Amino acid sequence: MATTEAKPLTPQTESLTLPVLGMTCASCQHHVEEALRATAGVESAHVDLMAHRASVVFDPAIAGPQALVDAIRGAGYDAVLPRAGDSEKHSEEHGGESERRAWVTLAAGALAMLLAMPLGAEMGAMDHGSIDQGLMRVLPWLYALPQDFLRWFLLILTAIVMGWAGRGIYASALSGLRHGTTNMNTLVSLGTGVAFAYSAYATIWPGIGRQVYFDAVLLIIGFLLMGKALEARAKRRALAALDSLSRLRPATARRVRDGVEAVVALEEIRRATAFWCCRANGSRWTRRLRKGAPRWTSRC
C-alpha cells in the first residue's frame, strides 16, 4: 500500500513510496529504477513490478517528491503523489475496467470474425469447406449483405474499439519510442497497426485476393487485455494474502517477571526474559530468550 507521507530515516534522508503506472514487464521496471537513481539527491531506488510502486530514499534538501514524479514521467511512465486510501480503491477500479474492456474487445473480435466469413468466401482466397456451407445455411442473410457494407462496418467497428480499449497500449508504445525504449506494447502496437493499415487499404481499394484482418486486430488486443486483467487480479490476491500474513504477528506477549505475569508490548521482550508460549491445543509453557533476536508467538 502506498505511503501517504515521507518518513524520516536520518536527519538527511527521507523515504517515499510512489505508485507507478504503465509498467508491463521487467524492462519497464529497469527503466524506472534507472530514471530515479539518476535523479540528483536520490540515494537508492527500488521498483516493485508486482505492486506497481517505487520505494525511494532521497535527500529532501536536493530532491523533492515532485522531482521524483517528474523523473518517472520523463522515463515514459506515470506516477502520482500518494494519498491515504486511494491506492487500493484505484487498483480495484482499474482492474474492473480492464476486464470489462477485454470482454468487449473479445466480443467485437468474435463478431468481426463472423462478419468477415462472407468476404473470404467471395474472394475465394481459401476453401472454408463445411464451416462456410454451414454458415450459409444457418445465416443466409449474412451472405446476402453487400460486401462493401461489411468491409466498411468492420473498419469503423475496429477503429472505435482500438481507440477505446487499446489506447493505453498504443500510448505506452509511443511514449517508449519518444524516449528511445521498447516494451511489450511496442510489438503489439506494431503488429496490430500494420494489420489494421493493410485492412483499411483493402477496404478503401478492394481487389482480388485483398483480405481484411480486422478480427485478428481485435482478438489480439482483447487477449492481451484479458491477460493483463487476470494478472492484475492475481497480483491483488497475492498482495492481500501477504498483507494478511503480516498481520498475524502479535502486538503483545505475556511476560513472567519474579513470578508475576503481565501483558506487555512485544518490543519489550528481551534476552533472559521469561514469557508464555502457546501450543495449538491451548496449552502453554514458559520460554526464556537467551541469545539471538527476540522471538514471538501468538497471544494466549
NUTI-107633 format. One record per atom (N, C-alpha, C): residue number from 0; z, x, y. Coordinates in steps of 0.1 Angstrom, whole numbers. Each point is the difference from the previous one (the first is absolute). Layout:
> NUM  Z  X  Y
...
REM end
This chain:
> 0  0  9  -12
> 0  0  -9  12
> 0  0  9  12
> 1  -8  -3  10
> 1  -1  8  12
> 1  13  0  8
> 2  3  11  6
> 2  12  1  8
> 2  -3  -6  14
> 3  11  -5  6
> 3  -2  -6  13
> 3  3  9  12
> 4  6  11  -3
> 4  3  9  11
> 4  1  14  -6
> 5  -1  10  9
> 5  1  14  -4
> 5  14  3  -3
> 6  2  9  -11
> 6  13  4  -4
> 6  2  14  3
> 7  10  4  7
> 7  2  15  3
> 7  4  7  -12
> 8  -8  11  -2
> 8  3  9  -11
> 8  9  12  5
> 9  -5  6  10
> 9  7  11  7
> 9  -1  -3  15
> 10  7  8  8
> 10  -1  -2  15
> 10  -14  1  5
> 11  -9  7  -8
> 11  -13  3  5
> 11  -11  -9  -6
> 12  3  -6  -12
> 12  -11  -7  -7
> 12  4  -14  -3
> 13  -10  -9  -2
> 13  3  -13  -5
> 13  -10  -4  -11
> 14  3  -10  -7
> 14  -8  -5  -11
> 14  -5  -14  2
> 15  -12  -2  -3
> 15  -6  -14  3
> 15  -10  -3  -12
> 16  1  -12  -4
> 16  -9  -5  -11
> 16  -10  -10  6
> 17  -13  2  -1
> 17  -10  -8  6
> 17  -8  -7  -11
> 18  -3  -13  2
> 18  -10  -6  -10
> 18  -14  4  4
> 19  -8  4  -10
> 19  -13  5  2
> 19  -10  -10  -7
> 20  -10  -4  8
> 20  -10  -10  -5
> 20  -13  7  -3
> 21  -8  -4  -10
> 21  -13  5  -2
> 21  -1  10  -11
> 22  11  5  -6
> 22  -1  10  -10
> 22  -4  -7  -14
> 23  -10  7  -7
> 23  -4  -6  -12
> 23  0  10  -12
> 24  2  13  3
> 24  -1  10  -11
> 24  8  12  4
> 25  1  10  -9
> 25  7  12  3
> 25  -6  8  11
> 26  -13  -1  2
> 26  -7  7  11
> 26  5  -6  14
> 27  2  -13  0
> 27  6  -6  13
> 27  14  6  2
> 28  8  0  -10
> 28  13  5  1
> 28  0  14  6
> 29  -9  9  -5
> 29  0  14  4
> 29  -5  1  15
> 30  -9  -9  4
> 30  -5  1  14
> 30  11  -5  9
> 31  8  -10  -3
> 31  11  -4  9
> 31  11  11  1
> 32  3  6  -12
> 32  10  11  1
> 32  -4  11  8
> 33  -13  4  -1
> 33  -5  11  8
> 33  0  -3  15
> 34  -3  -12  3
> 34  0  -4  14
> 34  14  0  6
> 35  10  -4  -8
> 35  13  0  5
> 35  6  14  1
> 36  -3  8  -10
> 36  5  14  1
> 36  -6  8  11
> 37  -12  -4  4
> 37  -7  8  11
> 37  5  -5  13
> 38  8  -10  1
> 38  5  -5  13
> 38  12  9  5
> 39  -1  4  12
> 39  10  8  6
> 39  14  -6  -1
> 40  10  7  -4
> 40  13  -5  -1
> 40  4  -5  -14
> 41  -9  -2  -9
> 41  2  -5  -13
> 41  4  11  -9
> 42  12  -1  -7
> 42  5  10  -9
> 42  -5  -2  -14
> 43  0  -13  -4
> 43  -5  -3  -14
> 43  -5  -15  0
> 44  -9  -2  -9
> 44  -5  -14  -1
> 44  -4  -2  -15
> 45  4  -12  -5
> 45  -3  -4  -14
> 45  -5  -14  1
> 46  -11  -2  -7
> 46  -6  -13  0
> 46  1  -6  -14
> 47  5  -12  -1
> 47  1  -7  -13
> 47  -11  -10  -1
> 48  -10  3  -9
> 48  -12  -8  -1
> 48  4  -14  -6
> 49  9  0  -9
> 49  4  -12  -7
> 49  7  -10  10
> 50  8  5  8
> 50  7  -9  10
> 50  -7  -1  13
> 51  -11  8  2
> 51  -7  0  12
> 51  9  3  12
> 52  7  11  0
> 52  8  4  11
> 52  1  15  1
> 53  3  5  12
> 53  1  14  2
> 53  14  3  6
> 54  7  10  -6
> 54  13  4  4
> 54  -2  13  7
> 55  4  1  13
> 55  -2  11  9
> 55  13  5  6
> 56  2  13  -1
> 56  11  7  7
> 56  -6  7  12
> 57  4  -3  12
> 57  -6  6  12
> 57  10  3  11
> 58  -4  7  10
> 58  8  4  11
> 58  -3  -10  11
> 59  10  -9  4
> 59  -3  -10  10
> 59  -3  5  14
> 60  4  13  2
> 60  -2  6  13
> 60  -15  4  1
> 61  -7  1  -11
> 61  -14  4  0
> 61  -9  -11  -3
> 62  3  -8  -10
> 62  -9  -11  -5
> 62  9  -12  -1
> 63  -6  -11  5
> 63  7  -13  -1
> 63  -6  -9  -11
> 64  6  -11  -3
> 64  -6  -9  -11
> 64  -14  -4  3
> 65  -4  -3  13
> 65  -13  -4  3
> 65  -10  11  -3
> 66  4  13  2
> 66  -9  11  -3
> 66  -3  1  -15
> 67  9  -4  -8
> 67  -2  0  -15
> 67  -10  -11  -3
> 68  2  -12  6
> 68  -9  -11  -2
> 68  -15  4  4
> 69  -1  7  11
> 69  -13  4  5
> 69  -6  10  -9
> 70  8  9  -6
> 70  -5  10  -9
> 70  -6  -7  -13
> 71  7  -10  -5
> 71  -5  -7  -11
> 71  -13  -8  3
> 72  -1  -6  12
> 72  -12  -7  4
> 72  -11  9  2
> 73  3  12  5
> 73  -10  10  2
> 73  -6  5  -13
> 74  7  -1  -11
> 74  -5  4  -13
> 74  -9  -11  -6
> 75  -1  -12  6
> 75  -9  -10  -5
> 75  8  -11  -7
> 76  13  -1  2
> 76  9  -10  -6
> 76  8  -7  11
> 77  8  -9  -4
> 77  8  -8  10
> 77  15  1  -4
> 78  8  -1  10
> 78  14  0  -1
> 78  6  -7  11
> 79  12  -5  -2
> 79  7  -8  11
> 79  15  5  -1
> 80  6  -1  12
> 80  15  3  0
> 80  7  -11  -7
> 81  9  3  -10
> 81  6  -10  -8
> 81  10  -9  8
> 82  1  -12  -5
> 82  10  -9  5
> 82  7  -7  -11
> 83  12  -3  2
> 83  9  -5  -10
> 83  -6  -13  -6
> 84  0  0  -14
> 84  -4  -12  -7
> 84  -15  -3  -1
> 85  -9  9  7
> 85  -14  -3  0
> 85  -7  5  -12
> 86  5  11  -7
> 86  -7  7  -10
> 86  -3  -9  -12
> 87  11  -6  -6
> 87  -2  -8  -12
> 87  -8  -12  3
> 88  2  -7  11
> 88  -7  -12  4
> 88  -15  3  1
> 89  -3  11  7
> 89  -14  4  2
> 89  -7  3  -14
> 90  8  7  -9
> 90  -6  4  -13
> 90  -3  -13  -8
> 91  9  -10  0
> 91  -3  -12  -7
> 91  -12  -7  5
> 92  0  -2  14
> 92  -11  -7  6
> 92  -14  7  -3
> 93  0  13  2
> 93  -12  8  -2
> 93  -5  -1  -15
> 94  10  1  -9
> 94  -4  -1  -14
> 94  -6  -14  -4
> 95  6  -11  6
> 95  -6  -13  -3
> 95  -14  -2  7
> 96  -2  6  11
> 96  -13  -1  7
> 96  -10  8  -8
> 97  3  12  -5
> 97  -9  8  -7
> 97  -5  -7  -13
> 98  10  -6  -7
> 98  -3  -7  -12
> 98  -9  -13  2
> 99  3  -6  11
> 99  -9  -12  4
> 99  -14  4  3
> 100  -2  11  7
> 100  -13  5  3
> 100  -7  4  -12
> 101  7  6  -10
> 101  -6  5  -12
> 101  -6  -12  -8
> 102  8  -11  -1
> 102  -4  -11  -8
> 102  -12  -7  7
> 103  0  -1  13
> 103  -11  -6  7
> 103  -13  8  -2
> 104  2  13  1
> 104  -12  9  -2
> 104  -6  -1  -14
> 105  9  0  -10
> 105  -5  -1  -13
> 105  -7  -13  -3
> 106  6  -11  6
> 106  -6  -13  -2
> 106  -14  0  7
> 107  -1  6  12
> 107  -13  1  7
> 107  -10  8  -8
> 108  5  11  -7
> 108  -9  8  -8
> 108  -5  -7  -12
> 109  9  -8  -6
> 109  -5  -8  -12
> 109  -10  -10  4
> 110  2  -6  12
> 110  -10  -10  5
> 110  -13  7  3
> 111  1  12  6
> 111  -12  7  4
> 111  -8  4  -13
> 112  7  4  -11
> 112  -6  3  -12
> 112  -8  -12  -6
> 113  7  -12  1
> 113  -7  -12  -5
> 113  -12  -3  8
> 114  1  1  13
> 114  -11  -4  9
> 114  -12  10  -1
> 115  3  12  -4
> 115  -10  11  -1
> 115  -8  -1  -13
> 116  4  -8  -9
> 116  -7  -1  -13
> 116  -14  -5  2
> 117  -2  -11  8
> 117  -14  -4  1
> 117  -9  10  7
> 118  6  9  9
> 118  -8  10  6
> 118  -5  10  -10
> 119  8  4  -9
> 119  -4  10  -10
> 119  -10  -6  -9
> 120  2  -13  -4
> 120  -10  -7  -8
> 120  -14  -1  6
> 121  0  -2  13
> 121  -12  -2  7
> 121  -8  13  1
> 122  7  11  3
> 122  -6  13  2
> 122  -4  6  -14
> 123  5  -5  -11
> 123  -4  5  -13
> 123  4  14  -2
> 124  11  4  7
> 124  4  14  -1
> 124  7  2  -14
> 125  6  -10  -6
> 125  6  1  -13
> 125  0  -13  -7
> 126  1  1  -13
> 126  0  -12  -9
> 126  14  -4  -2
> 127  4  -11  6
> 127  13  -5  -1
> 127  3  -7  -13
> 128  -11  -3  -8
> 128  2  -6  -13
> 128  7  -13  0
> 129  9  -1  -10
> 129  7  -13  -2
> 129  9  -4  12
> 130  6  10  7
> 130  9  -3  11
> 130  -8  -7  11
> 131  -12  5  3
> 131  -8  -6  11
> 131  -5  -14  -4
> 132  -4  -1  -13
> 132  -4  -13  -5
> 132  11  -10  0
> 133  12  4  -3
> 133  12  -9  -1
> 133  3  -4  14
> 134  -1  9  10
> 134  3  -4  14
> 134  -11  -10  5
> 135  -12  2  -4
> 135  -11  -10  4
> 135  3  -14  -5
> 136  6  -1  -12
> 136  3  -13  -6
> 136  12  -6  6
> 137  10  9  3
> 137  13  -6  5
> 137  -1  -2  15
> 138  -6  9  8
> 138  -2  -1  14
> 138  -14  0  4
> 139  -8  -10  -3
> 139  -14  0  4
> 139  -2  0  15
> 140  10  -6  8
> 140  -2  -1  14
> 140  1  14  6
> 141  7  9  -6
> 141  1  14  5
> 141  -13  7  1
> 142  -9  -2  -11
> 142  -13  6  -1
> 142  -10  -7  9
> 143  4  -12  5
> 143  -9  -7  8
> 143  2  3  15
> 144  10  7  3
> 144  3  4  14
> 144  -10  10  5
> 145  -4  0  13
> 145  -10  10  5
> 145  6  14  -1
> 146  -8  10  -4
> 146  5  13  -2
> 146  4  7  13
> 147  -7  -3  11
> 147  4  5  13
> 147  13  -5  4
> 148  3  -12  -3
> 148  13  -6  4
> 148  11  7  -8
> 149  -2  3  -13
> 149  10  6  -7
> 149  3  15  5
> 150  -11  7  3
> 150  2  13  5
> 150  7  1  13
> 151  -4  -9  10
> 151  7  0  13
> 151  14  -5  -1
> 152  3  -10  -9
> 152  13  -4  -2
> 152  9  11  -6
> 153  -5  7  -9
> 153  8  11  -6
> 153  2  11  11
> 154  -10  3  8
> 154  2  10  11
> 154  11  -4  9
> 155  0  -13  5
> 155  10  -4  9
> 155  14  0  -6
> 156  0  -6  -12
> 156  13  0  -8
> 156  6  14  -1
> 157  -8  9  -5
> 157  5  14  -2
> 157  4  7  13
> 158  -7  -2  10
> 158  3  6  13
> 158  14  -5  5
> 159  2  -13  -1
> 159  13  -6  5
> 159  11  5  -9
> 160  -1  0  -13
> 160  11  4  -9
> 160  3  15  2
> 161  -11  8  2
> 161  2  14  2
> 161  8  3  13
> 162  -4  -7  10
> 162  7  2  13
> 162  14  -5  0
> 163  3  -11  -8
> 163  14  -5  -1
> 163  9  7  -9
> 164  -5  2  -13
> 164  9  6  -10
> 164  -1  15  0
> 165  -12  6  3
> 165  -2  14  -1
> 165  1  8  12
> 166  4  -6  11
> 166  1  7  13
> 166  9  12  0
> 167  12  -2  -8
> 167  9  11  -1
> 167  -6  12  -7
> 168  -8  -3  -10
> 168  -6  11  -8
> 168  -10  8  9
> 169  -8  -7  7
> 169  -10  6  9
> 169  6  7  12
> 170  10  -6  5
> 170  7  6  12
> 170  7  13  -5
> 171  6  1  -12
> 171  6  12  -5
> 171  -10  11  -2
> 172  -12  -4  -6
> 172  -10  10  -2
> 172  -6  5  13
> 173  -2  -8  10
> 173  -5  4  13
> 173  10  9  7
> 174  13  -4  -1
> 174  10  9  6
> 174  1  13  -6
> 175  -2  1  -13
> 175  0  13  -7
> 175  -12  8  4
> 176  -11  -6  1
> 176  -12  8  4
> 176  1  5  15
> 177  6  -7  8
> 177  3  4  14
> 177  9  13  0
> 178  9  1  -9
> 178  9  11  -1
> 178  -4  10  -10
> 179  -12  -1  -5
> 179  -6  10  -10
> 179  7  0  -13
> 180  5  -12  -5
> 180  6  -1  -13
> 180  -6  -11  -8
> 181  2  0  -13
> 181  -5  -11  -8
> 181  11  -4  -9
> 182  -1  -13  -5
> 182  9  -5  -9
> 182  -7  -10  -10
> 183  8  -7  -7
> 183  -6  -10  -10
> 183  -8  -10  7
> 184  4  -5  12
> 184  -8  -10  7
> 184  -13  5  5
> 185  -2  13  1
> 185  -13  6  4
> 185  -10  -3  -11
> 186  3  2  -12
> 186  -9  -2  -11
> 186  -4  -15  -1
> 187  10  -8  0
> 187  -2  -14  -1
> 187  -9  -5  12
> 188  3  4  12
> 188  -8  -4  11
> 188  -14  5  -1
> 189  -2  12  -5
> 189  -14  5  -1
> 189  -8  -8  -11
> 190  6  -3  -11
> 190  -6  -7  -11
> 190  -4  -15  4
> 191  10  -7  5
> 191  -2  -14  4
> 191  -9  -1  12
> 192  1  10  9
> 192  -8  -1  12
> 192  -15  2  -3
> 193  -3  10  -9
> 193  -14  2  -4
> 193  -5  -12  -7
> 194  8  -6  -9
> 194  -4  -12  -8
> 194  -3  -12  9
> 195  9  -1  10
> 195  -2  -11  10
> 195  -13  2  9
> 196  -2  12  4
> 196  -11  3  9
> 196  -13  -2  -8
> 197  -1  5  -12
> 197  -12  -3  -8
> 197  -2  -15  -3
> 198  10  -7  -3
> 198  -1  -14  -3
> 198  -4  -8  13
> 199  5  5  11
> 199  -5  -7  13
> 199  -14  3  2
> 200  -5  12  -3
> 200  -14  4  2
> 200  -9  -9  -10
> 201  5  -2  -12
> 201  -7  -8  -10
> 201  0  -15  4
> 202  10  -4  8
> 202  0  -14  4
> 202  -9  -2  12
> 203  0  9  9
> 203  -9  -2  12
> 203  -14  2  -3
> 204  -3  10  -9
> 204  -14  3  -4
> 204  0  0  -15
> 205  0  -13  -6
> 205  0  -1  -14
> 205  -14  5  -6
> 206  1  5  -12
> 206  -12  4  -7
> 206  3  1  -15
> 207  -11  2  -8
> 207  1  1  -14
> 207  9  12  -4
> 208  10  -3  -8
> 208  9  11  -5
> 208  11  3  9
> 209  1  -6  12
> 209  11  2  9
> 209  11  -9  -3
> 210  10  5  -6
> 210  12  -9  -4
> 210  11  2  11
> 211  9  -10  -1
> 211  12  1  9
> 211  12  2  -8
> 212  10  7  6
> 212  12  4  -7
> 212  12  -4  8
> 213  -1  -12  6
> 213  12  -5  7
> 213  12  -3  -9
> 214  -3  -4  -12
> 214  11  -3  -9
> 214  8  13  -4
> 215  -8  11  -1
> 215  7  13  -3
> 215  9  4  11
> 216  -5  -1  12
> 216  8  3  12
> 216  13  -7  0
> 217  -1  -13  -1
> 217  12  -8  0
> 217  10  3  -11
> 218  -5  2  -12
> 218  8  2  -12
> 218  7  14  1
> 219  -7  10  6
> 219  6  13  1
> 219  12  -1  10
> 220  -3  -6  11
> 220  11  -2  10
> 220  12  -8  -5
> 221  -4  -11  -7
> 221  11  -8  -6
> 221  8  7  -10
> 222  -6  7  -9
> 222  8  7  -10
> 222  9  11  6
> 223  -6  7  11
> 223  8  10  7
> 223  12  -6  7
> 224  -2  -12  6
> 224  11  -6  7
> 224  11  -5  -10
> 225  -5  -6  -11
> 225  9  -4  -10
> 225  8  11  -6
> 226  -6  12  -2
> 226  7  11  -5
> 226  11  5  10
> 227  -4  0  13
> 227  10  3  10
> 227  12  -10  0
> 228  -4  -13  -1
> 228  11  -10  0
> 228  9  2  -11
> 229  -5  2  -12
> 229  9  2  -12
> 229  8  13  1
> 230  -6  10  6
> 230  7  13  2
> 230  12  -2  10
> 231  -3  -8  11
> 231  10  -2  10
> 231  12  -9  -7
> 232  -4  -9  -8
> 232  11  -8  -7
> 232  8  8  -9
> 233  -6  9  -7
> 233  7  9  -9
> 233  9  9  8
> 234  -4  5  11
> 234  8  9  9
> 234  12  -7  5
> 235  -2  -13  4
> 235  11  -7  6
> 235  11  -3  -11
> 236  -5  -3  -12
> 236  10  -2  -11
> 236  7  13  -4
> 237  -7  11  0
> 237  6  13  -3
> 237  10  4  10
> 238  -3  -2  13
> 238  9  4  10
> 238  12  -9  0
> 239  -2  -13  -3
> 239  11  -10  -1
> 239  10  4  -11
> 240  -6  4  -11
> 240  8  5  -12
> 240  8  12  4
> 241  -6  10  7
> 241  7  12  3
> 241  11  -3  10
> 242  -3  -10  9
> 242  10  -3  10
> 242  12  -7  -7
> 243  -3  -9  -10
> 243  11  -6  -7
> 243  8  10  -8
> 244  -7  10  -6
> 244  7  10  -7
> 244  9  8  9
> 245  -4  3  12
> 245  8  8  9
> 245  13  -8  5
> 246  -1  -13  -1
> 246  11  -8  4
> 246  11  -1  -11
> 247  -3  5  -12
> 247  10  0  -10
> 247  11  10  2
> 248  -2  9  9
> 248  11  10  3
> 248  11  -7  6
> 249  12  1  -5
> 249  12  -7  5
> 249  5  6  13
> 250  6  -8  8
> 250  6  4  13
> 250  14  5  -1
> 251  7  -5  -10
> 251  15  3  -1
> 251  3  5  -14
> 252  12  6  -2
> 252  5  5  -13
> 252  15  -3  0
> 253  6  -1  -12
> 253  14  -2  -1
> 253  7  14  -2
> 254  7  5  10
> 254  6  13  -1
> 254  14  -1  -5
> 255  4  10  -8
> 255  14  0  -5
> 255  7  13  6
> 256  10  -2  8
> 256  7  11  6
> 256  15  -2  -1
> 257  7  9  -7
> 257  14  -1  -2
> 257  4  -13  -7
> 258  -9  -4  -10
> 258  2  -12  -7
> 258  -3  -13  7
> 259  -5  1  12
> 259  -3  -11  8
> 259  -15  -2  1
> 260  -5  -12  -4
> 260  -14  -3  0
> 260  -4  -6  13
> 261  -11  5  6
> 261  -5  -6  13
> 261  -15  0  0
> 262  -6  -10  7
> 262  -14  -1  1
> 262  -4  8  13
> 263  -9  10  -1
> 263  -3  8  11
> 263  -16  1  0
> 264  -5  5  12
> 264  -14  2  1
> 264  -4  11  -10
> 265  -12  -1  -5
> 265  -5  10  -10
> 265  0  14  6
> 266  -3  1  13
> 266  -1  13  6
> 266  13  8  0
> 267  12  -8  -2
> 267  13  7  0
> 267  3  6  -14
> 268  -8  -2  -10
> 268  3  6  -13
> 268  -4  14  0
> 269  10  9  -2
> 269  -3  15  0
> 269  5  6  -13
> 270  -1  13  -1
> 270  4  7  -12
> 270  15  -3  -3
> 271  3  0  -13
> 271  13  -1  -5
> 271  6  -14  4
> 272  -8  -9  3
> 272  4  -14  3
> 272  -1  -9  -12
> 273  10  -6  -4
> 273  -1  -9  -12
> 273  -4  -14  5
> 274  -9  -6  -7
> 274  -5  -13  3
> 274  -4  -8  -13
> 275  -1  -13  1
> 275  -3  -8  -11
> 275  -15  0  -3
> 276  -4  0  -13
> 276  -13  -1  -4
> 276  -1  -13  -9
> 277  -11  -7  2
> 277  -2  -12  -8
> 277  -10  1  -11
> 278  3  -6  -11
> 278  -9  0  -11
> 278  -8  -14  1
> 279  -11  -1  -8
> 279  -7  -12  1
> 279  7  -12  -6
> 280  10  3  -9
> 280  8  -11  -6
> 280  12  -4  8
> 281  1  5  12
> 281  11  -4  9
> 281  12  9  -1
> 282  1  9  -10
> 282  12  9  -1
> 282  -2  12  10
> 283  10  7  3
> 283  -1  11  9
> 283  9  12  -4
> 284  -3  11  6
> 284  8  12  -3
> 284  1  8  13
> 285  10  9  0
> 285  2  9  12
> 285  -9  12  -1
> 286  -6  3  11
> 286  -9  12  0
> 286  4  9  12
> 287  -1  13  -2
> 287  3  10  11
> 287  -11  9  3
> 288  -5  1  12
> 288  -11  9  4
> 288  6  14  2
> 289  -6  10  -7
> 289  5  13  1
> 289  -11  10  6
> 290  -12  -2  -3
> 290  -10  9  6
> 290  -13  -7  1
> 291  -9  4  9
> 291  -12  -6  3
> 291  1  -11  10
> 292  -11  -6  3
> 292  0  -11  10
> 292  8  -12  -5
> 293  5  -8  9
> 293  8  -12  -4
> 293  -9  -9  -8
> 294  5  -6  -10
> 294  -7  -10  -8
> 294  5  -14  4
> 295  -8  -10  -4
> 295  4  -14  3
> 295  -3  -9  -11
> 296  7  -11  -1
> 296  -2  -10  -10
> 296  0  -14  6
> 297  -4  -10  -7
> 297  1  -13  5
> 297  14  -5  2
> 298  2  -10  10
> 298  13  -4  3
> 298  6  -8  -13
> 299  13  1  -1
> 299  7  -7  -11
> 299  5  -13  5
REM end
